[in-house]
Amino acid sequence: MKYLPAEDITFQSKLKAAALLQRLEDSIEPERAFRFGLFQRRETKPYQGKVVGNSFNISRIISYRNSFLPRISGNIETTFSGSLIRVKMRLHVAVIVFMCIWGGIMGSVGFLFLSQAFASTDFDPMTLMPLGMLMVFYVVIMLAFKYESKQSKADLQNLFEAEIMEE
């Protein structure tokens, strides 16, 4: 999933599952629809979401707007030497739907422009604009997602006192 805004990561920690779940609970506050405004509390926990059993669904609390902020879901499994934490980082479903619609439109228009360009004898560089827009859109998505996922990976690695087994 190197070329998609999604990551699957497995952490290994020497801590037991109960200790990891408690650390996670201490770092999470309930989800709120809006986290901005004049009267926003400054002393928030780093994540919002919930823990249910050995599974969790969280996202980082940030003071700016980033639609490509990863939604982090995972579960904690007990092993002989500690715990395995399997984490999935994905985009919000609404963002994925928007990306598919916008990308589909730009791809279709780009294909239409290119087919007309190949049919004509003279080349107009403007025919590449929709495909260029599609490429810029992809790069912006990947940079924004990877920036946030890198921060979350480091936070989780620190929180769980874990090392990354697989990415």
PyMOL commands that set and color helices and strands:
alter all, ss='L'
color gray80, all
select helices_A, chain A and resi 17-26+93-119+125-160
alter helices_A, ss='H'
color red, helices_A
select strands_A, chain A and resi 7-13+28-29+47-52+55-60+71-79+82-90+162-166
alter strands_A, ss='S'
color yellow, strands_A
deselect
rebuild
show_as cartoon
